[in-house]
Amino acid sequence: MLKVLMAILMLSFLGTSCSSKKKVKDVDNSATIVKDYEVRDASSTNRPGWIEDAMVWVEQENMDTAKYRYFSFETEPKVNREIACNLAKANVNAAIAGEITTFIQKTLAASEEGSASIDANNPKTQALRDFVSNTLAEKIQSLIHGVAPVKEYWEKRNYLKKFGAKKDYVGFTCAKLVRMENSRLQSAIDKASEDIISKADDPETKENVKKALEKIDEDFVKARKGEV
């Protein structure tokens, strides 16, 4: 489930990074909407804009973006609403950790220093690569504290073969908008960066990783706001 959430969040993050000027609107559920399903019931007549892009939506709503960072995610369809919303609540920290992990991995891969430090042909970087690939998300999740719910939205959907679904079935999804104090978020990212640096065995690799992640906490916030 964590891998699924990370994949979903990666797509969400890529969309967020280039959306700072767009207008995120709620979608009227009274009409047939999206893809391979019909919405049969929902907690609101409108699908909230914060599901599409949390940071853009909260800025448009004049919410406190100076103190807090906002995150949103939506579950895969489940057999009933209670399961979907309980799962959404239970996976808040994992979802945020997945988004941070994806950004750190992209930063390391994109930077000149990071690329050299995760070279698969360099045996000295094996411990570092293993940590980033297999343990980083779990480590970041353990560092995330103080996440608070802001909004919840659920839908009952009829998935239909005639619209492209693999089979006809009913599924419930649940979306969450949550917030985390900026200071707590930056602290978690900084501590995760320190752990990554510590996994580099030789001085040259350690210095390269340190340089690549020098402003990772600031860059993460800027990227979510579409500023980088």
C-alpha positions, -999 to +999 in steps of 0.1 A: +000+000+000+029+024+008+043+019-027+009+027-042+006+058-021+041+069-031+033+064-068+001+084-065+019+111-046+047+113-071+022+121-098+005+146-076+038+162-068+048+165-104+015+183-111+019+206-081+054+218-091+041+235-122+007+247-110+013+278-089-006+301-113-036+279-121-071+282-106-082+251-088-119+248-088-144+225-072-161+201-096-199+197-097-208+161-090-242+165-105-227+158-139-210+126-149-173+130-141-141+114-150-128+082-163-142+048-157-168+055-131-199+075-121-203+092-088-234+079-071-231+096-037-206+119-020-201+139+012-205+171-009-221+181-042-188+194-053-155+176-055-131+198-036-103+215-054-078+207-027-077+171-038-062+182-071-036+206-056-036+213-019-011+242-018-027+261-047-062+256-032-052+268+004-035+298-010-066+307-029-087+302+002-063+325+022-054+298+047-023+301+068+005+290+045+032+309+064+029+286+094+016+254+079+022+231+049-008+213+035-010+178+020-038+159+003-043+124-009-071+101-019-074+063-013-079+036-039-115+024-041-125+002-011-156-019-003-172+007+020-168+042+031-157+035+067-128+013+055-117+040+029-117+068+054-101+048+082-073+039+057-069+075+047-066+085+084-041+057+091-018+065+062-014+103+066+022+101+078+031+075+052+017+097+024+036+127+035+068+106+039+063+093+004+061+127-011+092+139+007+111+107-003+102+111-039+115+147-039+148+137-022+153+109-047+146+133-076+170+159-061+198+134-058+193+120-093+191+155-109+220+172-092+256+168-104+267+159-069+238+136-063+242+117-095+278+109-087+269+098-052+243+073-063+263+058-091+253+021-093+288+012-106+305+026-075+306-001-048+313+026-022+278+039-025+260+007-020+250+014+016+238+049+007+218+036-023+202+008-002+192+034+024+176+058+000+158+031-019+146+008+009+147+027+042+143+064+036+105+066+035+102+046+067+128+068+084+110+100+074+077+086+085+091+081+120+101+117+121+068+132+111+048+145+141+019+169+146-001+163+115-036+176+119-067+169+098-084+198+080-110+184+057-124+150+045-143+141+014-156+107+002-173+094-029-193+063-037-185+053-073-200+029-098-171+016-119-184+004-152-169-017-180-186+004-206-165+034-194-133+013-194-132-004-160-120-040-158-154-050-144-186-035-130-183-028-092-190-003-065-161+013-047-157+041-021-128+065-020-118+089+007-097+120+005-079+139+033-065+174+035-041+177+064-016+203+077+017+202+094+037+230+110+064+242+087+090+240+115+082+204+121+083+196+084+117+212+080+130+194+111+119+161+097+135+167+063+168+180+079+171+149+101+164+126+072+191+144+052+216+139+081+208+102+080+214+100+043+247+118+046+258+095+074+253+065+051+280+077+028+312+057+036+340+077+020+347+115+026+342+125-011+308+108-014+297+123+020+306+158+008+288+153-025+256+142-008+259+170+017+262+195-011+233+180-031+210+182+000+222+215+014+189+233+011+166+203+006+140+215+032+137+249+015+136+234-020+109+210-010+086+238+002+094+259-029+087+230-052+053+224-036+045+261-042+056+259-078+086+282-072+113+258-085 
